[in-house]
């Protein structure tokens, strides 16, 4: 039974359920500058930083599928986008040195902002045709700032989810 809990997808699913609850209740009421903070995208970015491209894509897919269950957009758009963002952040992390906490924040801020833009583009291509969001720059700013602030808090959670031990230097 103990080996069952060591599987990353099970831990990711548990955290995805908890974050989805927070996303759909608390984050819909608290809107800085009129924009909703995307916690699922934030956690996908941090998973790529912590675990590399493969783990980032896996967790991005799991968090995206969980979020797609409650969205009205076509199913799979969030899973595709979050998986791509997690993979890209993980790949970018492999070509850099081991980041410190402030680099985690900076990389997550940039990746979160670009992830919001990518999500809007993918929704335009695959979703129902409508006007491109006018307030996309505000959404990118809000996601960038909150991603940078919350990244140091999410890193230990993602290390636990993916079963990654911290390197002791």
C-alpha positions as CSV (number, residue, x, y, z in Angstrom):
1,X,0.0,0.0,0.0
2,X,2.9,2.4,0.8
3,X,4.3,1.9,-2.7
4,X,1.0,3.0,-4.2
5,X,1.4,6.5,-2.7
6,X,4.9,6.9,-4.1
7,X,3.6,7.2,-7.7
8,X,3.9,10.8,-9.0
9,X,0.7,10.8,-10.9
10,X,-1.3,9.9,-7.8
11,X,0.3,12.7,-5.8
12,X,-0.1,15.1,-8.7
13,X,-3.8,14.2,-8.9
14,X,-4.3,14.8,-5.2
15,X,-2.7,18.2,-5.3
16,X,-4.6,19.0,-8.6
17,X,-7.9,18.3,-6.8
18,X,-6.9,20.5,-3.9
19,X,-5.7,23.4,-6.1
20,X,-8.7,23.0,-8.3
21,X,-10.9,23.6,-5.3
22,X,-8.9,26.7,-4.4
23,X,-9.0,27.9,-8.0
24,X,-12.7,27.6,-8.4
25,X,-13.7,29.1,-5.1
26,X,-11.1,31.5,-3.7
27,X,-9.4,32.7,-6.9
28,X,-12.7,33.5,-8.7
29,X,-13.6,35.9,-5.9
30,X,-10.2,37.5,-5.5
31,X,-9.3,39.2,-8.8
32,X,-6.3,41.5,-8.7
33,X,-6.8,44.2,-11.5
34,X,-9.9,42.3,-12.6
35,X,-7.9,39.1,-13.6
36,X,-8.1,35.6,-12.2
37,X,-4.9,34.1,-11.1
38,X,-4.2,30.7,-12.7
39,X,-2.8,28.5,-10.0
40,X,-2.8,25.4,-12.3
41,X,-0.5,27.2,-14.7
42,X,1.7,28.3,-11.9
43,X,2.2,24.8,-10.5
44,X,2.9,23.4,-14.0
45,X,5.7,26.0,-14.5
46,X,7.2,25.1,-11.1
47,X,7.0,21.4,-11.9
48,X,9.1,22.0,-15.0
49,X,11.7,23.9,-13.0
50,X,11.9,21.3,-10.3
51,X,11.7,18.1,-12.3
52,X,12.8,18.9,-15.8
53,X,10.9,18.7,-19.1
54,X,9.4,15.2,-18.8
55,X,8.0,15.9,-15.3
56,X,6.9,19.4,-16.3
57,X,4.9,18.0,-19.2
58,X,3.4,15.2,-17.1
59,X,2.3,17.6,-14.3
60,X,1.1,20.2,-16.8
61,X,-1.0,17.6,-18.5
62,X,-2.5,16.4,-15.2
63,X,-3.3,19.9,-13.9
64,X,-4.6,20.9,-17.3
65,X,-7.0,18.0,-17.5
66,X,-8.2,18.7,-14.0
67,X,-8.9,22.3,-14.9
68,X,-10.5,21.3,-18.2
69,X,-13.2,19.5,-16.3
70,X,-14.6,22.8,-14.9
71,X,-14.0,25.1,-17.9
72,X,-16.4,25.7,-20.7
73,X,-13.6,25.9,-23.3
74,X,-13.0,22.8,-25.5
75,X,-11.7,19.9,-23.5
76,X,-7.9,19.5,-23.7
77,X,-6.9,23.1,-24.4
78,X,-5.6,23.7,-20.9
79,X,-4.0,20.3,-20.8
80,X,-2.2,20.9,-24.1
81,X,-1.1,24.4,-23.1
82,X,0.0,23.6,-19.5
83,X,1.9,20.5,-20.8
84,X,3.8,22.6,-23.4
85,X,4.6,25.3,-20.8
86,X,5.8,22.7,-18.3
87,X,8.0,21.0,-20.9
88,X,9.4,24.3,-22.1
89,X,10.3,25.5,-18.6
90,X,11.8,22.2,-17.8
91,X,13.9,22.3,-21.0
92,X,15.0,25.8,-20.3
93,X,16.0,24.7,-16.8
94,X,18.2,21.9,-18.1
95,X,20.4,24.4,-20.0
96,X,20.9,26.6,-17.0
97,X,22.7,26.1,-13.7
98,X,20.8,25.0,-10.6
99,X,18.5,28.0,-9.9
100,X,18.2,29.6,-6.5
101,X,14.9,30.7,-4.9
102,X,15.0,34.1,-6.6
103,X,15.7,32.5,-10.0
104,X,12.8,30.2,-9.4
105,X,10.6,33.2,-8.9
106,X,11.9,35.1,-11.9
107,X,11.6,32.1,-14.3
108,X,8.1,31.3,-13.0
109,X,7.0,34.9,-13.4
110,X,8.2,35.0,-17.1
111,X,6.9,31.5,-17.9
112,X,3.5,32.2,-16.2
113,X,3.1,35.4,-18.2
114,X,4.0,33.7,-21.5
115,X,1.8,30.8,-20.5
116,X,-1.2,33.1,-20.3
117,X,-0.4,34.4,-23.8
118,X,0.0,30.9,-25.2
119,X,-3.3,29.8,-23.6
120,X,-5.1,32.7,-25.3
121,X,-3.5,31.9,-28.6
122,X,-4.4,28.2,-28.4
123,X,-7.9,29.0,-27.4
124,X,-8.2,31.2,-30.5
125,X,-6.9,28.5,-32.7
126,X,-8.8,25.5,-31.3
127,X,-11.7,27.1,-29.4
128,X,-14.8,29.0,-30.5
129,X,-13.9,32.0,-32.6
130,X,-14.2,35.3,-30.8
131,X,-12.2,38.4,-30.4
132,X,-8.7,38.2,-28.9
133,X,-8.8,39.3,-25.3
134,X,-8.1,43.0,-25.0
135,X,-6.8,42.8,-21.4
136,X,-4.2,40.1,-22.2
137,X,-1.4,42.3,-21.0
138,X,-3.1,42.9,-17.7
139,X,-3.6,39.1,-17.3
140,X,0.1,38.5,-18.2
141,X,1.2,41.1,-15.6
142,X,-1.0,39.6,-12.8
143,X,0.1,36.1,-13.6
144,X,3.7,37.1,-13.7
145,X,3.6,38.9,-10.4
146,X,1.7,36.3,-8.5
147,X,3.8,33.5,-10.1
148,X,6.9,35.2,-8.9
149,X,5.6,35.7,-5.4
150,X,4.1,32.2,-5.0
151,X,6.9,30.2,-6.7
152,X,9.1,29.7,-3.5
153,X,6.0,28.3,-1.7
154,X,5.1,25.9,-4.6
155,X,8.6,24.4,-5.0
156,X,8.5,22.1,-2.0
157,X,5.0,20.9,-2.9
158,X,6.1,20.0,-6.4
159,X,9.2,18.3,-5.1
160,X,7.0,16.1,-2.9
161,X,4.6,15.4,-5.8
162,X,7.3,14.4,-8.2
163,X,9.3,12.5,-5.5
164,X,12.4,14.6,-6.0
165,X,14.9,14.9,-3.2
166,X,16.6,18.2,-2.7
167,X,20.3,18.3,-3.5
168,X,22.5,19.1,-0.5
169,X,25.6,20.9,-1.5
